[in-house]
Amino acid sequence: MSVFVVAGTLLSLAACFLLLHLNRHVRKPGQTTGHSYDGIEEYDNPLPAWWYWSFVLTIIYALGYLAYYPGLGNFKGLGNWSQVSQLEKEQKLAEEKYGSIFSAYGAMPLDELAENSKAMKMGRRLYANNCSACHGATGTGSFGFPNLTDEEWMWGETNEDIVTTITHGRNAAMIAWKDILQPQGVVEVAEYVSRMAGQEVDEELASKGKAHYQTYCVVCHGANGKGQKSFGAPDLTNEVWLYGDSRLRIQDVISNGRNGVMPAFKNKLSGDKIHIMAAYVKSLRRDS
């Protein structure tokens, strides 16, 4: 494949030069070719010298570019340039310029940092670049992605909890119960869960669902349905529903389970940047 790319590139440049060069030689200089377009006759004149040499210079420039940069298959180029090296260079320059600012903010307590308007502007940019695709530009989340502006924090709302979540990521897993509960059992559990959240339900179905809940769900969500933040089991007694609160949505979650994954940022962002972003996330809840 590398040979094909090299040959194709160089032959294209050679063909351009050949076409250009052949058009300098004419058979009947100063005479017409016999072609006429809208009353305008075509003369058999060579290309102007300035035009010809301008094209030649572009071909020479292209050859120099391909020699210096990696444009010929696997050839790395005489300049040994790459996108990765360019990125690393720019990151190094940015670190030299802004590193002291990040360090100063990283040393500040999270609550104090959340009150610092300049730091929060920086945190907003970090959030926009790393978090907004899932949690939304304003942090309100979407289907399957938590709202960061409400009171529901599945993994804990302390400063340490937020920093840990961003640093190491989270993996939430709820198994599918459709094979164990069967369709009717799923309907009954969904009814009981809806009753825990304060919705109007079919009491007969909810009573049957309670028995299933106490057998299969209580370990994670607790006897009172308040959940457990130690491993991200959500509170089932409020109106915050990550995947929707309709009966069909609840039944779907119980039947098929859910596997929520938040990536870890420890290998992408420095500790200081994570600290600043954690403060910004906390400020979203305060401002809501």
NUZAKE-25544 format. One record per residue (C-alpha): residue number from 1; residue in three letters; x, y, z. Coordinates in Angstrom, 1 decimal. Layout:
node pos:NUM; code:ALA; px:X; py:Y; pz:Z
...
This chain:
node pos:1; code:MET; px:0.0; py:0.0; pz:0.0
node pos:2; code:SER; px:2.9; py:2.4; pz:0.8
node pos:3; code:VAL; px:4.5; py:1.7; pz:-2.6
node pos:4; code:PHE; px:1.1; py:2.4; pz:-4.3
node pos:5; code:VAL; px:0.7; py:5.7; pz:-2.5
node pos:6; code:VAL; px:4.3; py:6.8; pz:-3.4
node pos:7; code:ALA; px:4.0; py:5.8; pz:-7.0
node pos:8; code:GLY; px:0.6; py:7.4; pz:-7.4
node pos:9; code:THR; px:1.7; py:10.7; pz:-5.9
node pos:10; code:LEU; px:5.0; py:11.0; pz:-7.8
node pos:11; code:LEU; px:3.5; py:9.9; pz:-11.1
node pos:12; code:SER; px:0.7; py:12.5; pz:-10.7
node pos:13; code:LEU; px:3.3; py:15.2; pz:-10.3
node pos:14; code:ALA; px:5.3; py:13.9; pz:-13.3
node pos:15; code:ALA; px:2.1; py:13.8; pz:-15.4
node pos:16; code:CYS; px:1.3; py:17.4; pz:-14.4
node pos:17; code:PHE; px:4.8; py:18.5; pz:-15.4
node pos:18; code:LEU; px:4.7; py:16.6; pz:-18.7
node pos:19; code:LEU; px:1.3; py:18.1; pz:-19.6
node pos:20; code:LEU; px:2.5; py:21.5; pz:-18.8
node pos:21; code:HIS; px:5.8; py:21.2; pz:-20.7
node pos:22; code:LEU; px:4.1; py:19.8; pz:-23.8
node pos:23; code:ASN; px:1.8; py:22.7; pz:-24.0
node pos:24; code:ARG; px:4.8; py:25.1; pz:-24.4
node pos:25; code:HIS; px:5.5; py:23.7; pz:-27.9
node pos:26; code:VAL; px:3.1; py:24.7; pz:-30.6
node pos:27; code:ARG; px:2.9; py:23.8; pz:-34.3
node pos:28; code:LYS; px:1.6; py:27.1; pz:-35.7
node pos:29; code:PRO; px:2.7; py:29.9; pz:-33.5
node pos:30; code:GLY; px:0.7; py:33.1; pz:-34.2
node pos:31; code:GLN; px:-1.9; py:31.2; pz:-36.3
node pos:32; code:THR; px:-5.3; py:29.9; pz:-35.5
node pos:33; code:THR; px:-6.0; py:26.3; pz:-34.7
node pos:34; code:GLY; px:-9.2; py:26.4; pz:-36.8
node pos:35; code:HIS; px:-11.4; py:26.4; pz:-33.7
node pos:36; code:SER; px:-13.9; py:29.1; pz:-33.0
node pos:37; code:TYR; px:-16.1; py:29.6; pz:-29.9
node pos:38; code:ASP; px:-18.9; py:32.1; pz:-30.0
node pos:39; code:GLY; px:-17.0; py:34.0; pz:-32.7
node pos:40; code:ILE; px:-13.7; py:34.0; pz:-30.8
node pos:41; code:GLU; px:-10.9; py:32.2; pz:-32.7
node pos:42; code:GLU; px:-8.4; py:30.1; pz:-30.8
node pos:43; code:TYR; px:-4.7; py:30.8; pz:-31.6
node pos:44; code:ASP; px:-2.0; py:28.2; pz:-31.3
node pos:45; code:ASN; px:0.3; py:30.2; pz:-28.9
node pos:46; code:PRO; px:2.5; py:28.8; pz:-26.1
node pos:47; code:LEU; px:1.7; py:29.4; pz:-22.4
node pos:48; code:PRO; px:3.2; py:32.6; pz:-21.1
node pos:49; code:ALA; px:6.6; py:32.1; pz:-19.5
node pos:50; code:TRP; px:5.4; py:33.5; pz:-16.2
node pos:51; code:TRP; px:2.5; py:31.1; pz:-16.1
node pos:52; code:TYR; px:4.6; py:28.2; pz:-17.0
node pos:53; code:TRP; px:7.3; py:28.8; pz:-14.4
node pos:54; code:SER; px:4.7; py:29.5; pz:-11.7
node pos:55; code:PHE; px:3.3; py:26.0; pz:-12.3
node pos:56; code:VAL; px:6.9; py:24.6; pz:-12.3
node pos:57; code:LEU; px:7.6; py:26.2; pz:-8.9
node pos:58; code:THR; px:4.4; py:24.7; pz:-7.4
node pos:59; code:ILE; px:5.6; py:21.3; pz:-8.5
node pos:60; code:ILE; px:9.0; py:21.9; pz:-7.0
node pos:61; code:TYR; px:7.4; py:23.1; pz:-3.8
node pos:62; code:ALA; px:5.2; py:20.0; pz:-3.7
node pos:63; code:LEU; px:8.3; py:17.8; pz:-4.0
node pos:64; code:GLY; px:10.0; py:19.7; pz:-1.2
node pos:65; code:TYR; px:6.9; py:19.4; pz:1.0
node pos:66; code:LEU; px:6.7; py:15.7; pz:0.4
node pos:67; code:ALA; px:10.3; py:15.3; pz:1.2
node pos:68; code:TYR; px:10.1; py:17.2; pz:4.5
node pos:69; code:TYR; px:6.6; py:16.1; pz:5.7
node pos:70; code:PRO; px:5.2; py:12.5; pz:5.8
node pos:71; code:GLY; px:3.2; py:12.5; pz:2.6
node pos:72; code:LEU; px:4.7; py:9.5; pz:0.7
node pos:73; code:GLY; px:3.3; py:6.4; pz:2.2
node pos:74; code:ASN; px:5.3; py:5.1; pz:5.3
node pos:75; code:PHE; px:8.1; py:7.6; pz:4.7
node pos:76; code:LYS; px:8.3; py:9.8; pz:7.8
node pos:77; code:GLY; px:9.8; py:12.8; pz:6.1
node pos:78; code:LEU; px:13.2; py:14.5; pz:6.6
node pos:79; code:GLY; px:11.6; py:16.8; pz:9.2
node pos:80; code:ASN; px:10.4; py:13.9; pz:11.3
node pos:81; code:TRP; px:7.1; py:15.8; pz:11.8
node pos:82; code:SER; px:3.9; py:14.1; pz:13.0
node pos:83; code:GLN; px:0.5; py:15.2; pz:14.4
node pos:84; code:VAL; px:1.4; py:13.6; pz:17.7
node pos:85; code:SER; px:4.7; py:15.5; pz:18.0
node pos:86; code:GLN; px:3.0; py:18.8; pz:17.1
node pos:87; code:LEU; px:0.4; py:18.2; pz:19.7
node pos:88; code:GLU; px:2.9; py:17.4; pz:22.4
node pos:89; code:LYS; px:4.9; py:20.5; pz:21.5
node pos:90; code:GLU; px:1.8; py:22.7; pz:21.8
node pos:91; code:GLN; px:0.8; py:21.0; pz:25.0
node pos:92; code:LYS; px:4.3; py:21.7; pz:26.4
node pos:93; code:LEU; px:4.1; py:25.3; pz:25.5
node pos:94; code:ALA; px:0.7; py:25.6; pz:27.0
node pos:95; code:GLU; px:1.9; py:23.9; pz:30.2
node pos:96; code:GLU; px:4.8; py:26.4; pz:30.4
node pos:97; code:LYS; px:2.4; py:29.3; pz:30.0
node pos:98; code:TYR; px:-0.6; py:28.2; pz:32.1
node pos:99; code:GLY; px:0.9; py:25.5; pz:34.4
node pos:100; code:SER; px:1.5; py:27.9; pz:37.3
node pos:101; code:ILE; px:-2.2; py:29.1; pz:37.1
node pos:102; code:PHE; px:-3.5; py:25.5; pz:37.2
node pos:103; code:SER; px:-1.2; py:24.7; pz:40.1
node pos:104; code:ALA; px:-2.5; py:27.8; pz:42.1
node pos:105; code:TYR; px:-6.1; py:26.8; pz:41.5
node pos:106; code:GLY; px:-5.3; py:23.1; pz:42.2
node pos:107; code:ALA; px:-4.1; py:24.1; pz:45.7
node pos:108; code:MET; px:-7.3; py:26.0; pz:46.6
node pos:109; code:PRO; px:-10.1; py:24.2; pz:48.5
node pos:110; code:LEU; px:-12.9; py:23.0; pz:46.2
node pos:111; code:ASP; px:-15.6; py:25.2; pz:47.8
node pos:112; code:GLU; px:-13.4; py:28.3; pz:47.6
node pos:113; code:LEU; px:-12.5; py:27.5; pz:44.0
node pos:114; code:ALA; px:-16.2; py:27.2; pz:43.1
node pos:115; code:GLU; px:-16.6; py:30.9; pz:44.1
node pos:116; code:ASN; px:-13.7; py:32.1; pz:42.0
node pos:117; code:SER; px:-15.2; py:33.5; pz:38.7
node pos:118; code:LYS; px:-11.9; py:33.3; pz:36.8
node pos:119; code:ALA; px:-11.3; py:29.7; pz:37.8
node pos:120; code:MET; px:-14.9; py:28.8; pz:36.8
node pos:121; code:LYS; px:-14.4; py:30.3; pz:33.4
node pos:122; code:MET; px:-11.5; py:27.9; pz:33.0
node pos:123; code:GLY; px:-13.6; py:25.1; pz:34.5
node pos:124; code:ARG; px:-16.4; py:25.8; pz:32.0
node pos:125; code:ARG; px:-13.9; py:25.4; pz:29.1
node pos:126; code:LEU; px:-12.6; py:22.1; pz:30.6
node pos:127; code:TYR; px:-16.2; py:20.9; pz:31.0
node pos:128; code:ALA; px:-17.2; py:21.9; pz:27.5
node pos:129; code:ASN; px:-14.3; py:20.0; pz:26.0
node pos:130; code:ASN; px:-14.6; py:16.9; pz:28.1
node pos:131; code:CYS; px:-18.1; py:16.5; pz:29.6
node pos:132; code:SER; px:-20.7; py:18.4; pz:27.5
node pos:133; code:ALA; px:-21.1; py:15.7; pz:24.9
node pos:134; code:CYS; px:-22.8; py:13.5; pz:27.5
node pos:135; code:HIS; px:-24.1; py:15.8; pz:30.2
node pos:136; code:GLY; px:-25.1; py:18.7; pz:28.0
node pos:137; code:ALA; px:-23.7; py:22.3; pz:27.7
node pos:138; code:THR; px:-25.5; py:23.3; pz:30.9
node pos:139; code:GLY; px:-25.1; py:20.1; pz:32.8
node pos:140; code:THR; px:-28.8; py:19.1; pz:32.6
node pos:141; code:GLY; px:-27.9; py:15.7; pz:31.1
node pos:142; code:SER; px:-30.1; py:13.7; pz:28.8
node pos:143; code:PHE; px:-31.6; py:10.2; pz:28.4
node pos:144; code:GLY; px:-29.1; py:7.8; pz:30.2
node pos:145; code:PHE; px:-26.8; py:10.6; pz:31.2
node pos:146; code:PRO; px:-27.1; py:12.2; pz:34.7
node pos:147; code:ASN; px:-28.3; py:15.7; pz:35.4
node pos:148; code:LEU; px:-25.5; py:17.5; pz:37.2
node pos:149; code:THR; px:-27.7; py:20.4; pz:38.4
node pos:150; code:ASP; px:-30.2; py:18.5; pz:40.6
node pos:151; code:GLU; px:-30.0; py:16.9; pz:44.0
node pos:152; code:GLU; px:-29.4; py:13.4; pz:42.8
node pos:153; code:TRP; px:-25.8; py:12.2; pz:43.0
node pos:154; code:MET; px:-25.7; py:8.5; pz:42.5
node pos:155; code:TRP; px:-22.1; py:8.2; pz:43.5
node pos:156; code:GLY; px:-22.0; py:10.8; pz:46.2
node pos:157; code:GLU; px:-22.0; py:14.6; pz:46.3
node pos:158; code:THR; px:-19.0; py:15.3; pz:48.6
node pos:159; code:ASN; px:-15.9; py:17.0; pz:47.2
node pos:160; code:GLU; px:-14.0; py:13.7; pz:47.4
node pos:161; code:ASP; px:-16.8; py:11.8; pz:45.6
node pos:162; code:ILE; px:-16.9; py:14.3; pz:42.7
node pos:163; code:VAL; px:-13.1; py:14.3; pz:42.3
node pos:164; code:THR; px:-13.0; py:10.4; pz:42.5
node pos:165; code:THR; px:-15.8; py:10.1; pz:39.9
node pos:166; code:ILE; px:-14.0; py:12.4; pz:37.4
node pos:167; code:THR; px:-10.6; py:10.9; pz:38.1
node pos:168; code:HIS; px:-11.4; py:7.2; pz:38.0
node pos:169; code:GLY; px:-14.7; py:7.1; pz:36.1
node pos:170; code:ARG; px:-17.7; py:5.0; pz:37.1
node pos:171; code:ASN; px:-19.2; py:1.7; pz:35.9
node pos:172; code:ALA; px:-22.8; py:1.1; pz:36.9
node pos:173; code:ALA; px:-24.3; py:-2.3; pz:36.1
node pos:174; code:MET; px:-27.8; py:-3.5; pz:36.6
node pos:175; code:ILE; px:-28.4; py:-7.0; pz:35.3
node pos:176; code:ALA; px:-31.3; py:-8.0; pz:33.1
node pos:177; code:TRP; px:-34.1; py:-9.7; pz:35.1
node pos:178; code:LYS; px:-36.4; py:-10.8; pz:32.2
node pos:179; code:ASP; px:-35.4; py:-14.4; pz:32.3
node pos:180; code:ILE; px:-35.7; py:-14.6; pz:36.1
node pos:181; code:LEU; px:-38.9; py:-12.6; pz:36.7
node pos:182; code:GLN; px:-40.6; py:-13.4; pz:33.4
node pos:183; code:PRO; px:-42.8; py:-10.7; pz:31.7
node pos:184; code:GLN; px:-45.5; py:-10.7; pz:34.4
node pos:185; code:GLY; px:-42.9; py:-10.4; pz:37.2
node pos:186; code:VAL; px:-41.4; py:-7.4; pz:35.4
node pos:187; code:VAL; px:-44.7; py:-5.7; pz:35.2
node pos:188; code:GLU; px:-45.3; py:-6.3; pz:38.9
node pos:189; code:VAL; px:-41.9; py:-5.0; pz:40.0
node pos:190; code:ALA; px:-42.3; py:-1.9; pz:37.8
node pos:191; code:GLU; px:-45.7; py:-1.3; pz:39.5
node pos:192; code:TYR; px:-44.1; py:-1.5; pz:42.9
node pos:193; code:VAL; px:-41.2; py:0.7; pz:42.0
node pos:194; code:SER; px:-43.7; py:3.3; pz:40.7
node pos:195; code:ARG; px:-45.5; py:3.2; pz:44.0
node pos:196; code:MET; px:-42.3; py:3.8; pz:45.8
node pos:197; code:ALA; px:-41.9; py:7.0; pz:43.7
node pos:198; code:GLY; px:-45.3; py:8.2; pz:44.7
node pos:199; code:GLN; px:-47.2; py:7.4; pz:41.5
node pos:200; code:GLU; px:-50.7; py:6.0; pz:41.3
node pos:201; code:VAL; px:-50.5; py:2.2; pz:40.7
node pos:202; code:ASP; px:-52.5; py:-1.0; pz:40.6
node pos:203; code:GLU; px:-52.2; py:-2.0; pz:44.2
node pos:204; code:GLU; px:-52.6; py:-5.7; pz:43.5
node pos:205; code:LEU; px:-49.7; py:-5.8; pz:41.0
node pos:206; code:ALA; px:-47.6; py:-3.6; pz:43.3
node pos:207; code:SER; px:-48.1; py:-6.0; pz:46.2
node pos:208; code:LYS; px:-46.9; py:-8.9; pz:44.1
node pos:209; code:GLY; px:-44.0; py:-6.7; pz:42.9
node pos:210; code:LYS; px:-43.0; py:-6.0; pz:46.5
node pos:211; code:ALA; px:-42.2; py:-9.7; pz:47.0
node pos:212; code:HIS; px:-40.0; py:-9.8; pz:43.9
node pos:213; code:TYR; px:-38.3; py:-6.5; pz:45.0
node pos:214; code:GLN; px:-37.4; py:-7.9; pz:48.4
node pos:215; code:THR; px:-36.0; py:-11.0; pz:46.8
node pos:216; code:TYR; px:-34.0; py:-9.5; pz:43.9
node pos:217; code:CYS; px:-33.6; py:-5.7; pz:44.3
node pos:218; code:VAL; px:-33.2; py:-4.9; pz:47.9
node pos:219; code:VAL; px:-29.5; py:-5.8; pz:48.0
node pos:220; code:CYS; px:-28.6; py:-2.8; pz:45.7
node pos:221; code:HIS; px:-31.5; py:-0.4; pz:46.1
node pos:222; code:GLY; px:-32.2; py:-1.0; pz:49.8
node pos:223; code:ALA; px:-35.4; py:-2.0; pz:51.6
node pos:224; code:ASN; px:-36.6; py:1.6; pz:51.5
node pos:225; code:GLY; px:-35.6; py:2.1; pz:47.8
node pos:226; code:LYS; px:-33.1; py:4.9; pz:48.7
node pos:227; code:GLY; px:-30.3; py:3.2; pz:46.8
node pos:228; code:GLN; px:-26.6; py:3.0; pz:47.8
node pos:229; code:LYS; px:-24.1; py:5.6; pz:46.6
node pos:230; code:SER; px:-21.2; py:3.3; pz:47.3
node pos:231; code:PHE; px:-21.8; py:1.5; pz:44.0
node pos:232; code:GLY; px:-24.2; py:3.9; pz:42.2
node pos:233; code:ALA; px:-27.6; py:2.2; pz:42.9
node pos:234; code:PRO; px:-30.1; py:5.1; pz:42.3
node pos:235; code:ASP; px:-32.8; py:6.3; pz:44.7
node pos:236; code:LEU; px:-36.1; py:4.9; pz:43.5
node pos:237; code:THR; px:-38.3; py:7.0; pz:45.7
node pos:238; code:ASN; px:-37.9; py:10.4; pz:44.0
node pos:239; code:GLU; px:-38.9; py:11.9; pz:40.7
node pos:240; code:VAL; px:-35.4; py:11.7; pz:39.2
node pos:241; code:TRP; px:-35.3; py:8.9; pz:36.5
node pos:242; code:LEU; px:-32.2; py:8.5; pz:34.4
node pos:243; code:TYR; px:-34.1; py:6.4; pz:31.7
node pos:244; code:GLY; px:-37.6; py:7.8; pz:32.1
node pos:245; code:ASP; px:-40.4; py:7.3; pz:34.5
node pos:246; code:SER; px:-43.2; py:5.8; pz:32.3
node pos:247; code:ARG; px:-44.2; py:2.2; pz:33.0
node pos:248; code:LEU; px:-42.8; py:1.0; pz:29.7
node pos:249; code:ARG; px:-39.4; py:2.7; pz:30.5
node pos:250; code:ILE; px:-39.3; py:1.2; pz:33.9
node pos:251; code:GLN; px:-40.2; py:-2.2; pz:32.6
node pos:252; code:ASP; px:-37.5; py:-1.9; pz:29.9
node pos:253; code:VAL; px:-34.8; py:-1.2; pz:32.5
node pos:254; code:ILE; px:-35.9; py:-4.1; pz:34.7
node pos:255; code:SER; px:-36.1; py:-6.5; pz:31.7
node pos:256; code:ASN; px:-32.9; py:-5.6; pz:29.9
node pos:257; code:GLY; px:-30.8; py:-4.1; pz:32.6
node pos:258; code:ARG; px:-28.4; py:-1.1; pz:32.2
node pos:259; code:ASN; px:-24.7; py:-0.7; pz:31.9
node pos:260; code:GLY; px:-23.7; py:2.9; pz:32.4
node pos:261; code:VAL; px:-20.1; py:3.8; pz:31.9
node pos:262; code:MET; px:-18.3; py:7.1; pz:32.6
node pos:263; code:PRO; px:-14.7; py:7.2; pz:31.4
node pos:264; code:ALA; px:-11.8; py:8.0; pz:33.7
node pos:265; code:PHE; px:-10.0; py:11.2; pz:33.0
node pos:266; code:LYS; px:-6.9; py:10.6; pz:35.1
node pos:267; code:ASN; px:-4.8; py:9.8; pz:31.9
node pos:268; code:LYS; px:-6.3; py:12.7; pz:30.0
node pos:269; code:LEU; px:-6.3; py:15.6; pz:32.5
node pos:270; code:SER; px:-3.8; py:16.6; pz:35.2
node pos:271; code:GLY; px:-4.9; py:16.5; pz:38.8
node pos:272; code:ASP; px:-5.1; py:20.3; pz:38.9
node pos:273; code:LYS; px:-7.4; py:20.4; pz:35.9
node pos:274; code:ILE; px:-9.6; py:17.7; pz:37.4
node pos:275; code:HIS; px:-9.8; py:19.7; pz:40.6
node pos:276; code:ILE; px:-10.9; py:22.8; pz:38.7
node pos:277; code:MET; px:-13.5; py:20.8; pz:36.7
node pos:278; code:ALA; px:-14.8; py:19.2; pz:39.9
node pos:279; code:ALA; px:-15.3; py:22.7; pz:41.4
node pos:280; code:TYR; px:-17.2; py:23.7; pz:38.2
node pos:281; code:VAL; px:-19.5; py:20.7; pz:38.4
node pos:282; code:LYS; px:-20.2; py:21.5; pz:42.0
node pos:283; code:SER; px:-21.1; py:25.1; pz:41.0
node pos:284; code:LEU; px:-23.6; py:23.8; pz:38.5
node pos:285; code:ARG; px:-25.6; py:22.3; pz:41.4
node pos:286; code:ARG; px:-25.3; py:25.4; pz:43.5
node pos:287; code:ASP; px:-26.5; py:27.6; pz:40.6
node pos:288; code:SER; px:-29.5; py:25.5; pz:39.7
